[in-house]
């Protein structure tokens, strides 16, 4: 059974009572407009990739399909946008795979710490059969994955002291996403996991509601969290991708040709986004250092050791974890 929050239910009721147009897919003159809502800044590589996607979709469809983008949580948080997709009031959204795991359990494995050996390993998994299976695994929740966006690696940033080892996290309140896996990881490292919406995090850091958070360099920079969190420790504990999703209700209203156009535009935007991401990571680290943030690269071994028990205890993702680890590995040599 699909559970709909008070937020989504309220919007649906308002739509029925007032006759407001909040459909995720609307006719507009000679074409159809798909609405895409997300929580990121307009300068973020993901938003720029979505603008590229909108351009390509209009070109591929000769104007028959168009995309209207609502950034910066204009239509709600990541979880709220997912719920709007479920009831068909929004066409597309982008969320972290960590948030999506609450709707599609198969995504839990992507939040496991130190899952990927390197970026090439991550792309081989996400662009391959495993990634394709994951993207459609959310259809039971009325959500269909279109593609993965690179979200780099997440690391800790803190207000009052740097994180050189897991011992430095003990006693600190660390903001996490609404992800059981992410919260479990922070607890395994000694911190107190505190889920807070992205749009509320700057104030929470400023007022000391939390002592720190964890995210990738572009998000740390563009959110301006570096203004109140002056220590950034690149332990790179997780590499959780972003997922671009379409409401299954909207997807099924499109004909096969329109679906191919949308999928092709999404795939092209993912390739474009990966190029932007590498540049954005380098620029973000340069900018926060220039602003006076202390950026360090702690030894990862103690962090990996601290989360080993977490990995061993998550039986529900053990098979998927092993399958991902096997991607790209050289087969063992056999004797004569």
VENDA-V363492 format. One record per backbone hydrogen bond with DSSP energy under -1.0 kcal/mol. CO is the residue of the C=O (numbers start at 1). NH is the residue of the N-H. E is the energy in kcal/mol with one decimal. If there is no record, write none. Layout:
co={CO & CO}
nh={NH & NH}
e={E & E}
This chain:
co={5 & 6 & 7 & 8 & 9 & 10 & 11 & 12 & 13 & 14 & 15 & 20 & 24 & 26 & 28 & 31 & 32 & 33 & 34 & 35 & 36 & 38 & 40 & 41 & 44 & 45 & 46 & 47 & 48 & 49 & 50 & 51 & 52 & 53 & 54 & 55 & 56 & 57 & 58 & 61 & 64 & 66 & 68 & 70 & 71 & 77 & 78 & 79 & 80 & 81 & 82 & 83 & 84 & 84 & 85 & 88 & 91 & 92 & 93 & 95 & 96 & 97 & 99 & 100 & 100 & 104 & 105 & 107 & 108 & 109 & 118 & 119 & 120 & 121 & 122 & 123 & 125 & 128 & 129 & 130 & 131 & 132 & 135 & 136 & 138 & 138 & 139 & 142 & 144 & 147 & 149 & 154 & 155 & 156 & 157 & 158 & 165 & 166 & 169 & 172 & 173 & 173 & 174 & 176 & 177 & 179 & 180 & 181 & 182 & 183 & 184 & 185 & 186 & 187 & 190 & 192 & 194 & 197 & 198 & 200 & 201 & 202 & 203 & 204 & 204 & 211 & 212 & 213 & 215 & 216 & 217 & 218 & 219 & 221 & 224 & 225 & 225 & 230 & 231 & 232 & 233 & 237 & 238 & 241 & 242 & 243 & 244 & 244 & 245 & 246 & 247 & 248 & 255 & 256 & 257 & 258 & 259 & 260 & 261 & 262 & 263 & 264 & 265 & 266 & 267 & 268 & 269 & 270 & 271 & 272 & 273 & 274 & 275 & 276 & 277 & 278 & 279 & 280 & 281 & 282 & 283 & 284 & 285 & 286 & 287 & 288 & 289 & 294 & 296 & 300 & 301 & 302 & 303 & 307 & 308 & 309 & 313 & 314 & 315 & 317 & 318 & 319 & 320 & 321 & 322 & 324 & 326}
nh={9 & 10 & 11 & 12 & 13 & 14 & 15 & 16 & 17 & 18 & 19 & 22 & 35 & 33 & 31 & 28 & 66 & 26 & 68 & 92 & 70 & 73 & 72 & 44 & 48 & 49 & 50 & 51 & 52 & 53 & 54 & 55 & 56 & 57 & 58 & 59 & 60 & 61 & 63 & 64 & 32 & 34 & 36 & 38 & 74 & 81 & 82 & 83 & 84 & 85 & 86 & 87 & 89 & 90 & 88 & 24 & 247 & 37 & 245 & 243 & 100 & 101 & 102 & 103 & 104 & 107 & 108 & 110 & 111 & 112 & 122 & 123 & 124 & 125 & 126 & 127 & 131 & 132 & 133 & 134 & 135 & 136 & 145 & 139 & 141 & 143 & 142 & 248 & 246 & 244 & 242 & 237 & 215 & 233 & 213 & 231 & 168 & 169 & 172 & 192 & 211 & 212 & 194 & 196 & 179 & 183 & 184 & 185 & 186 & 187 & 188 & 189 & 191 & 190 & 171 & 174 & 176 & 200 & 201 & 204 & 205 & 206 & 207 & 209 & 210 & 159 & 175 & 157 & 155 & 220 & 221 & 222 & 223 & 224 & 227 & 228 & 229 & 294 & 158 & 296 & 235 & 114 & 154 & 97 & 149 & 95 & 146 & 147 & 93 & 144 & 251 & 252 & 259 & 260 & 261 & 262 & 263 & 264 & 265 & 266 & 267 & 268 & 269 & 270 & 271 & 272 & 273 & 274 & 275 & 276 & 277 & 278 & 279 & 280 & 281 & 282 & 283 & 284 & 285 & 286 & 287 & 288 & 289 & 290 & 291 & 293 & 292 & 232 & 234 & 304 & 305 & 306 & 307 & 311 & 312 & 313 & 315 & 317 & 318 & 321 & 322 & 323 & 324 & 325 & 326 & 327 & 329}
e={-2.8 & -2.7 & -1.9 & -2.3 & -2.5 & -2.4 & -2.1 & -2.0 & -2.7 & -2.6 & -1.5 & -1.0 & -1.9 & -3.3 & -1.8 & -3.6 & -2.9 & -2.4 & -2.8 & -2.6 & -3.3 & -2.1 & -2.1 & -1.6 & -2.3 & -2.0 & -2.0 & -2.1 & -1.8 & -2.4 & -2.6 & -2.0 & -2.6 & -2.9 & -2.0 & -2.0 & -3.2 & -2.0 & -2.4 & -1.4 & -3.1 & -3.3 & -3.0 & -2.3 & -1.6 & -2.6 & -2.1 & -2.0 & -2.0 & -1.9 & -1.9 & -1.3 & -2.0 & -1.1 & -1.1 & -2.3 & -2.9 & -2.1 & -3.0 & -3.2 & -1.7 & -1.2 & -1.3 & -2.3 & -2.4 & -2.1 & -2.1 & -1.4 & -1.7 & -1.5 & -2.0 & -2.5 & -2.2 & -1.9 & -2.8 & -2.6 & -1.7 & -2.1 & -2.2 & -2.2 & -2.2 & -1.2 & -2.9 & -1.6 & -1.7 & -1.6 & -2.1 & -1.6 & -2.6 & -2.5 & -2.3 & -1.2 & -2.1 & -2.9 & -2.6 & -1.7 & -1.7 & -1.8 & -2.3 & -3.1 & -2.6 & -1.4 & -2.7 & -1.3 & -2.5 & -2.5 & -2.2 & -2.1 & -2.0 & -2.2 & -2.3 & -1.5 & -2.3 & -1.4 & -1.0 & -2.3 & -1.1 & -1.5 & -1.3 & -1.7 & -2.6 & -2.6 & -2.6 & -1.9 & -1.3 & -2.5 & -2.9 & -2.7 & -2.0 & -2.3 & -2.4 & -3.1 & -1.8 & -1.5 & -1.6 & -1.6 & -2.2 & -2.7 & -2.1 & -2.4 & -2.3 & -2.7 & -3.1 & -2.4 & -2.2 & -2.1 & -3.5 & -1.1 & -1.8 & -2.6 & -2.9 & -2.4 & -2.5 & -2.1 & -2.1 & -2.4 & -2.6 & -2.5 & -2.5 & -2.2 & -2.6 & -2.4 & -1.9 & -1.8 & -1.7 & -2.2 & -2.6 & -1.8 & -1.1 & -1.9 & -2.6 & -1.6 & -1.3 & -2.6 & -2.6 & -1.7 & -2.3 & -2.6 & -2.2 & -1.9 & -2.5 & -2.5 & -1.9 & -2.1 & -1.5 & -2.6 & -1.7 & -2.6 & -3.1 & -2.6 & -2.4 & -1.8 & -1.4 & -2.0 & -2.3 & -1.6 & -1.3 & -1.5 & -1.0 & -2.9 & -2.3 & -2.2 & -2.2 & -2.4 & -1.5 & -1.0 & -1.7}
